[in-house]
Amino acid sequence: MDSIRQNKVNSLLLREMAEVMQQESRALFPGGMITVTVVRVSPDLGVAKVYVSLFPPKDRPTALENIKAHAHQLRGKLGNRIGKQMRVVPELLFYLDDSLDRAEEINALLKK
């Protein structure tokens, strides 16, 4: 169960990371679209797990590795945006959000 502070930081990071990803999407995933779906911050606010959804579905693992390779730069850009609101910018860990794919599989199984 997340605290109220964690929930507020989660929503702040989600909003700001989405804008940073929107600006950097051409460099990180050319010809595709990156969506930040969920951000979960640790209780000490030192680590943030960022779940991203990539479209089109081709070459997702390579795109995720590219995003992870640029995590330091993305953290810097995020820090420029939220520096006045948070004392420490959390370390960013990126994960692939495949919940939409699982939902499609479940719907396909239910229709059979």
N, CA and C of each residue as an Amber inpcrd file, in Angstrom:
protein
   336
   0.8400000  -1.1730000   0.0000000   0.0000000   0.0000000   0.0000000
   0.8880000   1.2420000   0.0000000   0.6900000   2.0710000  -0.9750000
   1.4840000   3.2900000  -1.1020000   0.9350000   4.3740000  -0.1870000
   1.8370000   5.2010000   0.3090000   1.4260000   6.3280000   1.1340000
   0.8850000   7.4450000   0.2340000   0.2930000   8.4290000   0.8580000
  -0.2410000   9.5680000   0.1060000   0.8940000  10.2830000  -0.6160000
   2.0310000  10.4300000   0.0630000   3.1990000  11.0870000  -0.5500000
   3.6700000  10.3120000  -1.7730000   3.7410000   8.9740000  -1.6670000
   4.1530000   8.1640000  -2.8100000   3.1840000   8.3270000  -3.9750000
   1.9050000   8.3610000  -3.6900000   0.9150000   8.5290000  -4.7580000
   1.0710000   9.8700000  -5.4610000   1.3320000  10.9180000  -4.6930000
   1.5280000  12.2370000  -5.2920000   2.7890000  12.2590000  -6.1560000
   3.8660000  11.6540000  -5.6730000   5.1050000  11.6070000  -6.4440000
   4.9170000  10.7330000  -7.6820000   4.1880000   9.6250000  -7.5400000
   3.9060000   8.7700000  -8.7000000   3.2180000   9.5530000  -9.8100000
   2.2000000  10.3200000  -9.4410000   1.4610000  11.0610000 -10.4750000
   2.3110000  12.1880000 -11.0590000   3.1230000  12.8430000 -10.2340000
   4.0210000  13.8890000 -10.7390000   5.0220000  13.3030000 -11.7250000
   5.6480000  12.1950000 -11.3520000   6.6360000  11.5690000 -12.2260000
   5.9990000  11.0360000 -13.5040000   4.7980000  10.4860000 -13.4030000
   4.0970000   9.9880000 -14.5920000   3.8540000  11.1250000 -15.5810000
   3.3600000  12.2350000 -15.0870000   3.0540000  13.3830000 -15.9490000
   4.3260000  13.9420000 -16.5940000   5.3600000  14.1160000 -15.7980000
   6.5880000  14.7200000 -16.3130000   7.3680000  13.7530000 -17.2050000
   7.4050000  12.4640000 -16.8510000   8.1040000  11.4900000 -17.6980000
   7.4100000  11.3470000 -19.0440000   6.0900000  11.4430000 -19.0560000
   5.3600000  11.3640000 -20.3180000   5.7750000  12.5020000 -21.2470000
   5.9470000  13.6970000 -20.6940000   6.3590000  14.8290000 -21.5260000
   7.8040000  14.6950000 -21.9790000   8.6680000  14.2040000 -21.1090000
  10.0630000  13.9890000 -21.4940000  10.1370000  12.9360000 -22.5980000
   9.3890000  11.8550000 -22.4390000   9.3870000  10.7950000 -23.4610000
   8.8160000  11.2960000 -24.7800000   7.8400000  12.1690000 -24.7040000
   7.2570000  12.7270000 -25.9240000   8.3110000  13.5280000 -26.6890000
   9.1370000  14.2710000 -25.9740000  10.1790000  15.0620000 -26.6150000
  11.2960000  14.1810000 -27.1710000  11.5950000  13.0840000 -26.4890000
  12.7360000  12.2460000 -26.8520000  12.3550000  11.0110000 -27.6570000
  11.1030000  10.8400000 -28.0100000  10.6630000   9.5940000 -28.6380000
  11.3080000   9.3390000 -29.9960000  11.5960000  10.3660000 -30.7490000
  12.2170000  10.1590000 -32.0660000  13.6150000   9.5850000 -31.9330000
  14.3530000  10.0290000 -30.9370000  15.7120000   9.5250000 -30.7410000
  15.7140000   8.1330000 -30.1190000  14.7640000   7.8660000 -29.2350000
  14.7450000   6.5970000 -28.5200000  14.0880000   5.4720000 -29.3060000
  13.0270000   5.7690000 -30.0330000  12.2430000   4.7410000 -30.7320000
  11.7490000   5.3150000 -32.0490000  12.6570000   5.4260000 -33.0490000
  12.2670000   6.0400000 -34.3170000  11.1440000   5.2600000 -35.0090000
  10.1700000   5.9810000 -35.4890000   9.0550000   5.3580000 -36.1940000
   8.0290000   4.7340000 -35.2740000   8.1230000   4.9860000 -33.9920000
   7.1870000   4.3880000 -33.0510000   6.6930000   5.3890000 -32.0330000
   5.8840000   4.8860000 -31.1290000   5.2910000   5.7340000 -30.1100000
   5.5800000   5.1280000 -28.7360000   6.0090000   5.9560000 -27.8090000
   6.2910000   5.5240000 -26.4400000   5.2500000   6.1420000 -25.5250000
   4.6160000   5.3030000 -24.6990000   3.6390000   5.7730000 -23.7410000
   4.0750000   5.3380000 -22.3500000   4.1290000   6.2730000 -21.4290000
   4.4140000   5.9420000 -20.0340000   3.0790000   5.5730000 -19.3950000
   2.9480000   4.3190000 -18.9510000   1.6690000   3.8560000 -18.4320000
   1.5710000   3.9610000 -16.9130000   2.6410000   3.5840000 -16.2130000
   2.6180000   3.5800000 -14.7460000   3.9910000   3.9770000 -14.2400000
   4.0230000   4.7030000 -13.1360000   5.2650000   4.9800000 -12.4120000
   5.0220000   4.6010000 -10.9620000   5.9320000   3.7820000 -10.4230000
   5.8490000   3.3910000  -9.0120000   7.1550000   3.7570000  -8.3350000
   7.0730000   4.5700000  -7.3100000   8.2570000   5.0300000  -6.6080000
   8.4060000   4.2310000  -5.3140000   9.6530000   3.9960000  -4.9050000
   9.9340000   3.2530000  -3.6790000   9.5570000   4.1010000  -2.4610000
   9.3970000   3.4790000  -1.2960000   9.0090000   4.2480000  -0.1000000
   9.9890000   5.3610000   0.2720000  11.2850000   5.1990000  -0.0320000
  12.2390000   6.2620000   0.2760000  12.3720000   7.2780000  -0.8520000
  11.5720000   7.1460000  -1.9010000  11.5260000   8.0330000  -3.0620000
  12.8540000   8.0680000  -3.8160000  13.6610000   7.0270000  -3.6770000
  14.9670000   6.9940000  -4.3160000  14.9860000   6.2640000  -5.6440000
  14.0100000   5.3790000  -5.8690000  13.9650000   4.5800000  -7.0890000
  12.5500000   4.6480000  -7.6560000  12.4570000   4.8820000  -8.9540000
  11.1550000   4.9080000  -9.6200000  11.1520000   3.8620000 -10.7290000
  10.1690000   2.9800000 -10.6960000   9.9740000   2.0060000 -11.7610000
   9.0200000   2.6310000 -12.7780000   9.5000000   2.7710000 -14.0000000
   8.7190000   3.4030000 -15.0570000   8.3200000   2.3190000 -16.0520000
   7.0160000   2.1160000 -16.2120000   6.5050000   1.1200000 -17.1460000
   6.1040000   1.8410000 -18.4330000   6.6620000   1.3750000 -19.5550000
   6.3950000   2.0010000 -20.8440000   5.7320000   0.9980000 -21.7790000
   4.8720000   1.5250000 -22.6220000   4.2290000   0.7490000 -23.6690000
   4.7480000   1.2580000 -25.0100000   5.1300000   0.3360000 -25.8770000
   5.7180000   0.7030000 -27.1610000   4.8090000   0.2560000 -28.2940000
   4.5920000   1.1440000 -29.2540000   3.7790000   0.8230000 -30.4290000
   4.4880000   1.3380000 -31.6610000   4.6160000   0.6360000 -32.7110000
   4.1500000  -0.6980000 -33.0380000   4.9500000  -1.7700000 -32.3040000
   4.3720000  -2.9590000 -32.2130000   4.9640000  -4.0030000 -31.3760000
   6.2740000  -4.6070000 -31.8850000   6.7190000  -4.2720000 -33.0660000
   7.9540000  -4.8640000 -33.5770000   9.1790000  -4.3050000 -32.8570000
  10.1270000  -5.1610000 -32.5700000  11.4310000  -4.7870000 -32.0160000
  11.3400000  -4.0960000 -30.6520000  10.4470000  -4.5630000 -29.7980000
  10.2870000  -3.9630000 -28.4710000  11.5040000  -4.1410000 -27.5680000
  12.0990000  -5.3400000 -27.5010000  13.2480000  -5.4980000 -26.5920000
  14.4190000  -4.5770000 -26.9370000  14.6770000  -4.3790000 -28.2190000
  15.7590000  -3.4900000 -28.6250000  15.4470000  -2.0510000 -28.2370000
  14.2020000  -1.6450000 -28.4260000  13.8070000  -0.2790000 -28.0590000
  13.8960000  -0.0750000 -26.5500000  13.5150000  -1.0910000 -25.7780000
  13.6050000  -0.9740000 -24.3260000  15.0580000  -0.8710000 -23.8790000
  15.9480000  -1.6310000 -24.5050000  17.3720000  -1.5300000 -24.1770000
  17.9220000  -0.1430000 -24.5260000  17.4470000   0.4240000 -25.6180000
  17.8580000   1.7760000 -25.9990000  17.3910000   2.7970000 -24.9570000
  16.1810000   2.6300000 -24.4700000  15.6570000   3.5260000 -23.4360000
  16.4790000   3.3770000 -22.1640000  16.7900000   2.1440000 -21.7890000
  17.6000000   1.9060000 -20.5870000  18.9980000   2.5010000 -20.7380000
  19.5480000   2.4580000 -21.9470000  20.8800000   3.0250000 -22.1780000
  20.8740000   4.5480000 -22.0150000  19.7390000   5.1820000 -22.2700000
  19.6220000   6.6360000 -22.1550000  18.9740000   7.0600000 -20.8350000
  18.8890000   6.1540000 -19.8650000  18.2160000   6.4430000 -18.5990000
  18.8620000   7.6140000 -17.8650000  20.1750000   7.7110000 -17.9300000
  20.8710000   8.7940000 -17.2350000  20.4860000  10.1590000 -17.8270000
  20.4130000  10.2370000 -19.1490000  20.0190000  11.4880000 -19.8000000
  18.5570000  11.8230000 -19.5040000  17.7110000  10.7990000 -19.5060000
  16.2950000  11.0310000 -19.2080000  16.1080000  11.5020000 -17.7680000
  16.9090000  10.9550000 -16.8580000  16.8440000  11.3830000 -15.4630000
  17.2600000  12.8550000 -15.3370000  18.2720000  13.2540000 -16.0960000
  18.7020000  14.6480000 -16.0860000  17.6240000  15.5840000 -16.5870000
  16.9520000  15.1970000 -17.6670000  15.8750000  16.0330000 -18.2080000
  14.6930000  16.0830000 -17.2500000  14.4260000  14.9390000 -16.6050000
  13.3650000  14.9170000 -15.6070000  13.7320000  15.8230000 -14.4310000
  14.9950000  15.7930000 -14.0230000  15.4570000  16.6370000 -12.9280000
  15.3060000  18.1150000 -13.2300000  15.5220000  18.4950000 -14.4850000
  15.3270000  19.8910000 -14.8670000  13.8690000  20.3090000 -14.7270000
  12.9600000  19.3600000 -14.9140000  11.5340000  19.6740000 -14.8570000
  10.9810000  19.6640000 -13.4290000  11.4810000  18.7580000 -12.5770000
  10.9090000  18.6140000 -11.2390000  11.8640000  19.0480000 -10.1370000
  12.9640000  19.6730000 -10.4830000  13.9840000  20.0450000  -9.5110000
  13.4900000  20.9210000  -8.3860000  12.5010000  21.7450000  -8.6390000
  11.9770000  22.6420000  -7.6090000  10.9650000  21.9430000  -6.6910000
  10.4600000  20.7920000  -7.1290000   9.4140000  20.1160000  -6.3790000
   9.9300000  18.9500000  -5.5460000  11.0800000  18.3940000  -5.9280000
  11.6420000  17.2530000  -5.2010000  13.1010000  17.5200000  -4.8760000
  13.5200000  17.0550000  -3.7340000  14.9040000  17.2580000  -3.3240000
  15.8470000  16.3650000  -4.1330000  15.4810000  15.0870000  -4.2810000
  16.3050000  14.1260000  -5.0010000  15.4940000  13.5580000  -6.1550000
  16.0720000  13.5470000  -7.3430000  15.4160000  12.9320000  -8.4970000
  15.6790000  11.4360000  -8.4020000  14.6340000  10.6050000  -8.4070000
  14.8420000   9.1670000  -8.2240000  15.5680000   8.5300000  -9.4080000
  16.2350000   7.4230000  -9.1130000  16.8540000   6.6090000 -10.1580000
  15.7240000   5.9820000 -10.9660000  15.8800000   5.9490000 -12.2760000
  14.8200000   5.4430000 -13.1500000  15.1370000   4.0250000 -13.6200000
  14.2030000   3.1190000 -13.4020000  14.2980000   1.7540000 -13.9040000
  13.1360000   1.5560000 -14.8690000  13.4500000   1.1760000 -16.0940000
  12.4250000   1.0660000 -17.1300000  12.0260000  -0.3900000 -17.3430000
  10.7160000  -0.6090000 -17.4750000  10.1600000  -1.9370000 -17.7080000
   9.1350000  -1.8390000 -18.8330000   8.9870000  -2.9320000 -19.5470000
   8.0090000  -3.0020000 -20.6260000   6.6540000  -3.3660000 -20.0450000
   5.6450000  -2.5750000 -20.3220000   4.2790000  -2.8330000 -19.8520000
   3.5540000  -3.6040000 -20.9450000   3.3040000  -4.8640000 -20.6650000
   2.6330000  -5.6930000 -21.6630000   1.2170000  -6.0620000 -21.2250000
   0.6100000  -5.2320000 -20.4060000  -0.7370000  -5.5130000 -19.9120000
  -1.7780000  -5.4780000 -21.0370000  -1.5700000  -4.6020000 -22.0340000
  -2.5180000  -4.5610000 -23.1550000  -2.4480000  -5.8400000 -23.9850000
  -1.2510000  -6.3810000 -24.1570000  -1.1110000  -7.6320000 -24.8890000
  -1.7960000  -8.7780000 -24.1490000  -1.6290000  -8.8180000 -22.8360000
  -2.2840000  -9.8620000 -22.0370000  -3.7960000  -9.7220000 -22.0870000
  -4.2950000  -8.4970000 -22.0770000  -5.7440000  -8.2830000 -22.1560000
  -6.2930000  -8.7660000 -23.4970000  -5.5510000  -8.5150000 -24.5770000
  -5.9730000  -9.0050000 -25.8970000  -5.9840000 -10.5220000 -25.9440000
  -4.9880000 -11.1620000 -25.3460000  -4.9450000 -12.6200000 -25.3180000
  -6.1320000 -13.1840000 -24.5420000  -6.4590000 -12.5740000 -23.4170000
  -7.5880000 -13.0440000 -22.6190000  -8.8980000 -12.8660000 -23.3780000
  -9.0580000 -11.7180000 -24.0430000 -10.2680000 -11.4980000 -24.8450000
 -10.3710000 -12.5110000 -25.9680000  -9.2570000 -12.8180000 -26.6200000
  -9.2730000 -13.8110000 -27.6930000  -9.6520000 -15.1830000 -27.1570000
  -9.1550000 -15.5370000 -25.9860000  -9.5070000 -16.8230000 -25.3980000
 -10.9690000 -16.8900000 -24.9810000 -11.5060000 -15.7830000 -24.4930000
 -12.9050000 -15.7560000 -24.0910000 -13.8440000 -15.8130000 -25.2800000
 -13.4260000 -15.3180000 -26.4250000 -14.2920000 -15.3330000 -27.6090000
 -14.3740000 -16.7090000 -28.2550000 -13.4400000 -17.5730000 -27.9440000
 -13.4610000 -18.9320000 -28.5590000 -14.5450000 -19.7990000 -27.9940000
